[in-house]
Amino acid sequence: MVIPYYLKMLYTSNAAWEEIDQSVVKTLFYMVLPLSLLPPVMILYAGFEYGESFFTAANEVVWISSAAVFLVAELITVMLMAWAIKNIAASRGIETDYRNTLTVTSFSAVPMWLSSFALFLPNPLFVISMVLLGLLISICLNYYGTKNLLHMHEELEVASITHTTISLGVVAWVFLVTLIVIPLLW
């Protein structure tokens, strides 16, 4: 997928979203798996390059195990978030299939995965600002993905599902970060 096409998903109501190949297998193997490898790789980079500056007790084994746990938790979280969107929609009387909600979840997660590139710089303020920017873009993608792939027309309902989904996503993200930080503090 080219960047301008992806950027259209941030503000368009229909065009870019309708053209997505929504195969669950393709989404998982060609998008989710490769992109979910970015944060663990960047965690390893940061840990080996400048990790001792922030976590003096952490050694290579701790960094590797933290990155591996993060990867597994990430993959599980993507699938659980898709399941959550499906159930949130169903609780509001909106029937959709798992592939649509997985597509929304996967495309919404891309900015968060890409924000891990901020770990190239050992600047916590920069990293936090990139993660917050990624979160804002994820919210936009979640909103338009929910609206278009779940074929919703009521703006308030779309906003409600997006709000609930993003709230769950933030809780999941805090859990993922906790999985990394706690072992590093020992």
Secondary structure, DSSP 8 states (H G I E B T S, - for coil): --HHHHHHTTT-SSHHHHTS---HHHHIIIIIHHHHTHHHHHHHHHHHHHHHHH-TT--HHHHHHHHHHHHHHHHHHHHHHHHHHHHHHHHTT----HHHHHHHHHHHHHHHHHGGGGGGS--HHHHHHHHHHHHHHHHHHHHHHHHHHTT---HHHHHHHHHHHHHHHHHHHHHHHHHHHHHHH-
